[in-house]
Amino acid sequence: MKLVSSGRARRRAAASSVAPVCLHTGTPCVLASHSPIPSGQRSPVMCDPLRMSDLSHVDETGSVRMVDVGAKPVQQRRAVARAFVRMAPATVARLGDLPKGDALTTAQLAGIMAAKRTSELIPLCHPLALSHVGVELRVADEGIEIVASAETAAQTGVEMEALTAASVAALTVYDMAKAIDKQMTFEVELVEKTKQ
């Protein structure tokens, strides 16, 4: 059996195919991450090499990458994220007595645990040694406000850890209360990011 090198196979495939067409420019896409489309077919894709060059996790060819932070100084970093889970007032009143148990304590622990596992959940995040994670839940008339904070001394920011903590805490509240409230919604936002 004769093996063909992957480079030769790619050149042969490229010769019998056309590149996808970019929806932004209307021209063939030259990004290496897009597979060739068989000859005679045109497939629109969302890409723009100029816009992608501004993204830290995308290289000049459009491939994803982990950012090299090796040359950055170690600094004290902090981030705070907020989530709000909207629910019926009757659901708010039952949060301590749900079929699955106490939603607030469970959500607080879930948020802290999630922050520590962020690099396992978000593929291009750096694993960070967190010096502190805090998750606070406040009961309001129309739902639960979650404020998650994360701190570290590192070469990269800690906002993904704060956002992950707030998100997973919100998801946990949702999971705990979904049996009695099918209309819940939630939103998550970054509210603070600092370094010293």
Backbone as numpy.savetxt, mean C-alpha at the origin, in Angstrom:
# Nx Ny Nz CAx CAy CAz Cx Cy Cz
17.50 -32.02 -27.48 16.66 -30.87 -27.48 17.55 -29.63 -27.48
17.21 -28.65 -28.32 18.01 -27.43 -28.43 17.37 -26.32 -27.61
18.16 -25.72 -26.72 17.66 -24.63 -25.89 17.95 -23.30 -26.58
16.98 -22.41 -26.56 17.15 -21.07 -27.14 17.30 -20.10 -25.99
18.28 -19.21 -26.08 18.49 -18.26 -25.01 17.27 -17.35 -24.89
17.03 -16.85 -23.66 15.87 -15.99 -23.45 15.99 -14.71 -24.26
17.22 -14.20 -24.44 17.41 -12.99 -25.24 17.02 -13.22 -26.68
17.43 -14.37 -27.26 17.09 -14.69 -28.64 15.58 -14.88 -28.78
14.96 -15.52 -27.77 13.51 -15.74 -27.81 12.76 -14.42 -27.77
13.24 -13.50 -26.93 12.59 -12.19 -26.84 12.70 -11.43 -28.15
13.89 -11.48 -28.78 14.06 -10.77 -30.06 13.16 -11.35 -31.12
13.02 -12.68 -31.14 12.17 -13.34 -32.12 10.70 -12.95 -31.89
10.28 -12.91 -30.61 8.90 -12.53 -30.29 8.64 -11.08 -30.66
9.63 -10.22 -30.39 9.46 -8.79 -30.68 9.34 -8.55 -32.18
10.03 -9.35 -32.98 9.98 -9.16 -34.42 8.61 -9.47 -34.98
7.84 -10.33 -34.32 6.53 -10.71 -34.82 5.41 -10.08 -34.02
5.72 -9.01 -33.29 4.69 -8.39 -32.47 4.88 -6.88 -32.45
3.90 -6.20 -31.90 3.98 -4.75 -31.75 3.83 -4.41 -30.29
4.36 -3.25 -29.91 4.27 -2.82 -28.51 2.87 -2.31 -28.22
2.42 -2.39 -26.97 1.14 -1.80 -26.61 1.15 -0.30 -26.89
-0.01 0.28 -27.06 -0.13 1.71 -27.33 -0.45 2.44 -26.04
0.29 3.48 -25.74 0.09 4.25 -24.52 -1.16 5.12 -24.64
-2.02 5.10 -23.62 -3.23 5.91 -23.64 -2.93 7.40 -23.48
-1.79 7.73 -22.88 -1.43 9.14 -22.68 -0.90 9.77 -23.96
-0.06 9.05 -24.68 0.61 9.65 -25.84 0.10 9.13 -27.17
-0.57 7.98 -27.19 -1.05 7.39 -28.44 0.05 6.74 -29.25
1.24 6.63 -28.69 2.37 6.04 -29.38 2.70 4.68 -28.80
3.45 3.85 -29.52 3.84 2.55 -28.95 4.60 2.73 -27.65
4.30 1.89 -26.68 4.96 1.97 -25.38 6.31 1.27 -25.45
7.32 1.92 -24.92 8.68 1.36 -24.97 9.12 0.80 -23.63
8.23 0.78 -22.66 8.62 0.32 -21.33 8.83 -1.19 -21.34
9.91 -1.63 -20.74 10.27 -3.05 -20.76 9.28 -3.91 -20.00
8.52 -3.31 -19.10 7.60 -4.11 -18.29 6.36 -4.56 -19.05
6.12 -4.00 -20.25 4.95 -4.40 -21.02 5.32 -5.49 -22.00
4.58 -6.58 -21.98 4.83 -7.68 -22.89 4.36 -7.31 -24.29
5.05 -7.78 -25.33 4.61 -7.49 -26.70 3.22 -8.07 -26.96
2.47 -7.39 -27.82 1.15 -7.84 -28.24 1.30 -8.48 -29.62
0.65 -9.61 -29.90 0.78 -10.25 -31.22 0.49 -9.28 -32.36
1.18 -9.46 -33.46 1.06 -8.58 -34.61 -0.39 -8.46 -35.06
-0.81 -7.25 -35.39 -2.16 -7.01 -35.85 -3.12 -6.61 -34.74
-2.71 -6.77 -33.49 -3.55 -6.37 -32.37 -2.96 -5.12 -31.73
-3.83 -4.27 -31.20 -3.38 -3.08 -30.49 -4.05 -3.08 -29.12
-3.26 -2.95 -28.11 -3.81 -2.97 -26.76 -3.43 -1.69 -26.03
-4.42 -0.83 -25.67 -4.09 0.40 -24.96 -3.66 0.11 -23.54
-2.65 0.80 -23.07 -2.18 0.66 -21.70 -1.97 2.04 -21.11
-2.01 2.10 -19.79 -1.76 3.37 -19.11 -0.29 3.46 -18.76
0.45 4.25 -19.50 1.86 4.44 -19.17 2.32 5.76 -19.73
3.31 6.30 -19.14 3.93 7.52 -19.61 5.33 7.55 -19.03
6.36 7.31 -19.85 7.73 7.26 -19.32 8.12 8.50 -18.54
7.62 9.68 -18.96 7.98 10.90 -18.24 7.36 10.92 -16.85
6.10 10.50 -16.75 5.46 10.46 -15.44 6.07 9.38 -14.57
6.39 8.23 -15.14 6.94 7.13 -14.34 8.32 7.46 -13.81
9.07 8.31 -14.49 10.41 8.63 -14.02 10.37 9.40 -12.71
9.21 9.97 -12.37 9.07 10.70 -11.11 8.76 9.77 -9.94
8.46 8.51 -10.21 8.11 7.58 -9.15 9.36 6.90 -8.61
9.54 6.94 -7.30 10.77 6.41 -6.72 10.88 4.90 -6.85
9.76 4.19 -6.98 9.79 2.74 -7.05 9.73 2.21 -8.48
9.89 3.11 -9.47 9.87 2.71 -10.88 11.12 3.25 -11.54
11.88 2.37 -12.23 13.10 2.84 -12.89 12.78 3.41 -14.27
13.82 3.83 -14.99 13.63 4.50 -16.27 13.01 3.61 -17.35
13.03 2.30 -17.14 12.42 1.39 -18.12 10.99 1.01 -17.73
10.54 1.47 -16.57 9.20 1.14 -16.12 9.13 -0.06 -15.20
10.28 -0.66 -14.88 10.31 -1.81 -13.97 10.27 -1.33 -12.52
9.63 -2.13 -11.67 9.59 -1.77 -10.26 10.93 -2.09 -9.60
11.22 -1.36 -8.53 12.48 -1.57 -7.82 12.32 -1.12 -6.36
13.17 -1.64 -5.52 13.24 -1.18 -4.15 14.24 -0.03 -4.11
13.86 1.06 -3.49 14.71 2.24 -3.45 15.94 1.96 -2.60
17.11 2.37 -3.09 18.36 2.21 -2.34 18.51 3.41 -1.41
18.40 3.17 -0.11 18.52 4.26 0.87 19.86 4.21 1.59
20.78 3.40 1.09 22.06 3.21 1.77 22.85 4.47 2.02
22.75 5.47 1.14 23.53 6.70 1.29 22.84 7.73 2.18
21.61 7.47 2.57 20.88 8.43 3.41 21.33 8.33 4.86
21.29 9.45 5.59 21.64 9.39 7.02 20.51 8.78 7.83
20.88 8.15 8.95 19.87 7.65 9.88 19.28 8.85 10.62
17.96 8.95 10.59 17.29 10.06 11.27 16.10 9.53 12.07
15.72 10.31 13.08 14.53 9.96 13.85 13.31 10.30 13.01
12.46 9.33 12.79 11.31 9.52 11.89 10.01 9.15 12.61
8.97 9.88 12.26 7.66 9.66 12.87 6.58 9.89 11.81
5.52 9.12 11.88 4.38 9.31 10.99 3.11 8.99 11.75
2.05 9.69 11.36 0.74 9.48 11.98 -0.28 9.33 10.86
-1.11 8.31 10.97 -2.19 8.08 10.01 -3.51 8.03 10.77
-4.57 8.39 10.05 -5.90 8.40 10.65 -6.84 7.58 9.79
-7.69 6.80 10.43 -8.76 6.09 9.74 -10.07 6.40 10.46
-11.14 6.37 9.69 -12.45 6.55 10.31 -13.39 5.50 9.75
-13.99 4.71 10.64 -14.95 3.68 10.25 -16.35 4.22 10.53
-17.13 4.44 9.47 -18.50 4.95 9.62 -19.45 3.78 9.80
-20.34 3.94 10.77 -21.30 2.88 11.06 -22.55 3.47 11.69
-23.58 2.67 11.79 -24.83 3.11 12.41 -24.62 3.35 13.91
-25.33 4.33 14.48 -25.22 4.57 15.92 -25.51 3.32 16.76
-26.41 2.48 16.30 -26.71 1.25 17.04 -25.51 0.32 17.07
-24.72 0.33 15.99 -23.51 -0.49 15.95 -22.47 0.05 16.91
-22.31 1.38 16.94 -21.37 2.01 17.87 -21.68 1.59 19.30
-22.95 1.55 19.64 -23.35 1.22 21.00 -23.02 -0.22 21.38
-22.82 -1.08 20.39 -22.59 -2.50 20.68 -21.13 -2.93 20.51
-20.21 -2.01 20.28 -18.83 -2.39 19.95 -18.13 -3.21 21.03
-18.54 -3.07 22.26 -17.93 -3.86 23.32 -18.61 -5.20 23.54
-19.70 -5.44 22.81 -20.49 -6.65 23.02 -20.95 -7.22 21.68
-20.01 -7.53 20.83 -20.31 -8.08 19.50 -20.18 -9.59 19.52
-20.77 -10.27 18.52 -20.65 -11.74 18.48 -19.21 -12.24 18.53
-18.27 -11.46 17.95 -16.86 -11.88 17.95 -16.08 -11.37 19.15
-16.71 -10.51 19.98 -16.00 -10.00 21.15 -15.79 -8.50 21.10
-14.82 -8.02 21.86 -14.53 -6.58 21.98 -13.79 -6.08 20.75
-14.46 -5.28 19.93 -13.88 -4.81 18.67 -12.72 -3.84 18.89
-12.81 -2.97 19.87 -11.81 -1.92 20.04 -10.45 -2.48 20.48
-10.46 -3.35 21.47 -9.20 -3.94 21.92 -8.57 -4.80 20.83
-9.40 -5.56 20.14 -8.90 -6.42 19.06 -8.30 -5.58 17.94
-8.97 -4.49 17.58 -8.48 -3.62 16.51 -7.18 -2.93 16.89
-7.06 -2.53 18.14 -5.83 -1.89 18.60 -4.64 -2.85 18.47
-4.82 -4.06 18.93 -3.74 -5.05 18.82 -3.43 -5.40 17.36
-4.47 -5.51 16.54 -4.26 -5.83 15.13 -3.46 -4.73 14.43
-3.75 -3.48 14.75 -3.01 -2.37 14.15 -1.54 -2.39 14.53
-1.26 -2.64 15.79 0.14 -2.70 16.26 0.87 -3.86 15.58
0.23 -5.01 15.53 0.85 -6.17 14.89 1.10 -5.90 13.40
0.15 -5.26 12.74 0.29 -4.99 11.31 1.45 -4.05 11.02
1.61 -3.03 11.84 2.72 -2.08 11.62 4.05 -2.81 11.61
4.20 -3.79 12.49 5.45 -4.55 12.58 5.66 -5.47 11.39
4.61 -5.74 10.61 4.71 -6.65 9.47 4.57 -5.92 8.12
4.68 -4.62 8.13 4.41 -3.83 6.91 5.25 -4.28 5.72
6.54 -4.53 5.92 7.39 -4.89 4.79 7.04 -6.26 4.21
6.31 -7.07 4.96 5.85 -8.36 4.44 4.56 -8.21 3.64
3.84 -7.11 3.87 2.57 -6.88 3.19 2.73 -5.99 1.96
3.61 -5.01 2.03 3.84 -4.06 0.93 5.19 -4.42 0.32
5.20 -4.95 -0.90 6.40 -5.59 -1.45 7.69 -4.76 -1.45
7.61 -3.46 -1.71 8.84 -2.68 -1.86 9.18 -1.84 -0.63
8.50 -2.08 0.48 8.83 -1.37 1.73 10.07 -1.99 2.37
10.89 -1.13 2.95 12.05 -1.62 3.69 11.60 -2.15 5.06
12.18 -3.24 5.53 11.87 -3.67 6.90 12.52 -2.71 7.89
11.72 -2.20 8.83 12.23 -1.22 9.78 12.13 -1.74 11.21
13.12 -1.37 12.01 13.06 -1.66 13.44 12.30 -0.51 14.10
11.06 -0.75 14.43 10.22 0.30 14.99 10.53 0.49 16.47
10.69 1.75 16.86 10.92 2.04 18.27 9.61 2.23 19.03
8.54 2.55 18.28 7.24 2.73 18.92 6.13 2.61 17.88
5.05 1.98 18.27 3.80 1.98 17.49 2.68 2.24 18.47
1.83 3.20 18.14 0.66 3.48 18.96 -0.59 3.45 18.11
-1.64 2.83 18.62 -2.93 2.82 17.94 -4.00 3.19 18.97
-4.66 4.32 18.72 -5.70 4.79 19.62 -7.03 4.81 18.89
-8.07 4.34 19.55 -9.41 4.32 18.97 -10.33 5.19 19.81
-11.07 6.05 19.13 -12.00 6.95 19.82 -13.41 6.71 19.28
-14.34 6.50 20.18 -15.73 6.27 19.78 -16.41 7.62 19.53
-17.05 7.74 18.37 -17.83 8.93 18.02 -19.26 8.48 17.73
-20.16 9.44 17.61 -21.57 9.10 17.37 -21.76 8.32 16.08
-20.97 8.67 15.06 -21.17 8.07 13.74 -20.12 7.02 13.38
-19.28 6.65 14.35 -18.30 5.61 14.04 -17.10 5.64 14.96
-15.99 5.10 14.47 -14.76 4.98 15.25 -13.62 5.70 14.53
-12.96 6.59 15.26 -11.76 7.24 14.74 -10.54 6.47 15.24
-9.64 6.16 14.33 -8.42 5.43 14.66 -7.24 6.31 14.32
-6.34 6.51 15.28 -5.11 7.28 15.03 -3.94 6.36 15.33
-3.12 6.13 14.32 -1.97 5.23 14.45 -0.69 6.03 14.24
0.27 5.83 15.11 1.57 6.50 14.98 2.67 5.45 14.99
3.74 5.76 14.27 4.90 4.86 14.22 6.16 5.70 14.27
7.18 5.19 14.95 8.45 5.90 15.07 9.61 4.93 14.88
10.70 5.47 14.34 11.91 4.68 14.15 13.09 5.61 13.95
14.28 5.08 14.10 15.50 5.76 13.67 16.00 4.98 12.47
15.88 5.58 11.28 16.17 4.82 10.07 16.54 5.75 8.92
16.82 5.15 7.76 17.20 5.89 6.57 16.03 6.15 5.64
14.85 5.68 6.04 13.65 5.89 5.23 12.46 6.13 6.15
11.41 6.70 5.58 10.25 7.09 6.36 9.43 5.93 6.89
8.55 6.26 7.82 7.77 5.25 8.52 6.27 5.44 8.27
5.93 6.19 7.20 4.52 6.45 6.94 3.74 5.21 6.53
4.39 4.28 5.84 3.68 3.07 5.43 3.30 2.22 6.65
4.13 2.24 7.67 3.81 1.51 8.89 2.61 2.13 9.60
2.56 3.47 9.65 1.42 4.14 10.28 0.14 3.90 9.48
0.23 3.99 8.16 -0.93 3.75 7.31 -1.41 2.30 7.40
-0.47 1.37 7.47 -0.84 -0.04 7.60 -1.52 -0.30 8.93
-0.99 0.28 10.00 -1.61 0.11 11.32 -3.04 0.64 11.33
-3.25 1.83 10.78 -4.59 2.42 10.76 -5.53 1.60 9.88
-5.02 1.14 8.74 -5.85 0.37 7.81 -6.29 -0.96 8.40
-5.34 -1.67 8.99 -5.67 -3.00 9.54 -6.55 -2.86 10.79
-6.34 -1.83 11.57 -7.24 -1.60 12.71 -8.66 -1.34 12.21
-8.79 -0.53 11.14 -10.11 -0.25 10.57 -10.74 -1.53 10.00
-9.94 -2.31 9.29 -10.44 -3.58 8.75 -10.90 -4.51 9.87
-10.20 -4.48 10.99 -10.57 -5.34 12.11 -11.89 -4.91 12.72
-12.08 -3.59 12.88 -13.38 -3.10 13.37 -14.48 -3.55 12.41
-14.22 -3.39 11.12 -15.19 -3.81 10.11 -15.51 -5.30 10.25
-14.48 -6.11 10.36 -14.68 -7.56 10.48 -15.46 -7.91 11.74
-15.15 -7.23 12.82 -15.81 -7.55 14.09 -17.29 -7.18 14.07
-17.65 -6.11 13.33 -19.02 -5.58 13.39 -19.86 -5.89 12.16
-19.29 -6.52 11.14 -20.03 -6.71 9.89 -21.26 -7.60 10.05
-21.29 -8.42 11.07 -22.45 -9.29 11.27 -23.71 -8.49 11.61
-23.55 -7.31 12.19 -24.72 -6.52 12.59 -24.87 -5.23 11.79
-23.89 -4.90 10.94 -23.97 -3.66 10.14 -23.34 -3.90 8.78
-24.17 -4.00 7.76 -23.68 -4.27 6.40 -23.36 -3.00 5.63
-23.58 -1.83 6.23 -23.40 -0.56 5.52 -22.15 0.20 5.93
-21.28 -0.41 6.71 -20.08 0.29 7.18 -19.16 0.65 6.02
-18.47 1.78 6.17 -17.42 2.19 5.23 -16.26 2.75 6.05
-15.08 2.83 5.43 -13.98 3.49 6.14 -13.04 4.17 5.16
-12.30 5.12 5.68 -11.31 5.87 4.90 -10.03 5.99 5.72
-8.91 6.11 5.03 -7.60 6.17 5.69 -6.79 7.31 5.06
-6.05 8.05 5.88 -5.22 9.13 5.35 -3.97 9.32 6.22
-2.91 9.81 5.59 -1.70 10.18 6.32 -1.86 11.62 6.81
-1.62 11.86 8.09 -1.82 13.21 8.63 -0.51 13.86 9.08
0.55 13.07 9.25 1.82 13.66 9.70 2.98 12.78 9.28
4.06 13.42 8.85 5.29 12.71 8.52 6.44 13.65 8.83
7.30 13.28 9.77 8.40 14.15 10.17 9.72 13.36 10.27
10.81 14.10 10.18 12.14 13.51 10.43 13.02 14.57 11.07
13.95 14.11 11.91 14.87 15.03 12.59 16.29 14.57 12.44
